[in-house]
């Protein structure tokens, strides 16, 4: 039986440069909000990305709502891309 969904083939994903900028701005805003509240931003953001639990991110300055506007997988992709290329 043929696989109609082509799940056995590699898919090409191309990032939008504007979305990359938006993710950077969102992470920067969230990071600063966590710092202002006395949290260790890196640990909190990693906790959110791994678990999906939004309570890792403070509601201060709308940071929790802001970070949830971007899919966690998209954030991880962007972070990995930047890490590998720099």
C-alpha positions in Angstrom: 0.0 0.0 0.0 1.4 3.4 -1.0 2.1 6.0 1.6 -0.1 8.9 0.5 1.2 11.4 3.1 4.9 11.0 2.2 5.9 10.6 5.9 9.0 8.8 4.7 10.4 11.8 2.9 12.4 14.7 4.4 10.4 17.9 4.3 12.1 21.3 3.6 11.4 24.0 6.1 12.4 27.6 5.3 12.4 30.2 8.0 11.1 33.7 7.4 13.6 36.5 8.3 10.9 38.6 9.8 9.8 35.8 12.1 13.5 35.3 13.2 13.6 39.0 14.2 10.3 38.6 16.0 11.5 35.6 18.0 14.7 37.4 19.0 12.6 40.4 20.2 10.2 38.2 22.1 13.0 36.2 23.8 14.7 39.5 24.7 11.6 40.9 26.2 10.8 37.7 28.1 14.4 37.5 29.3 14.3 41.1 30.7 11.0 40.5 32.4 12.3 37.4 34.1 15.4 39.3 35.2 13.2 42.2 36.6 11.3 39.7 38.7 14.5 38.2 40.1 14.4 34.9 38.2 17.3 33.2 36.3 16.0 33.8 32.8 17.9 31.0 31.0 16.7 28.3 33.4 13.1 29.6 33.2 13.0 29.7 29.5 14.6 26.3 29.1 12.0 24.9 31.6 9.2 26.4 29.5 10.6 25.1 26.2 11.1 21.6 27.5 7.9 21.2 29.4 5.5 23.6 27.7 4.3 24.8 31.1 3.7 28.5 30.8 4.1 29.1 34.5 7.9 29.0 34.0 7.4 32.5 32.4 6.4 35.4 34.5 3.2 37.3 33.6 5.2 40.5 34.4 5.1 42.9 31.4 2.9 40.4 29.5 5.9 38.1 29.0 3.9 34.8 29.4 1.3 35.9 26.9 4.0 37.1 24.5 6.1 33.9 24.5 3.0 31.9 23.8 2.5 33.7 20.5 5.3 31.6 19.0 5.3 27.9 18.8 8.0 26.3 21.1 9.3 24.2 18.3 9.9 27.3 16.2 11.8 28.9 19.1 14.0 25.8 19.4 14.7 25.7 15.7 15.7 29.4 15.7 18.0 28.9 18.8 19.7 25.9 17.2 20.1 27.6 13.9 21.8 30.6 15.6 24.0 28.4 17.7 25.2 26.3 14.8 25.9 29.2 12.5 27.8 31.3 15.0 
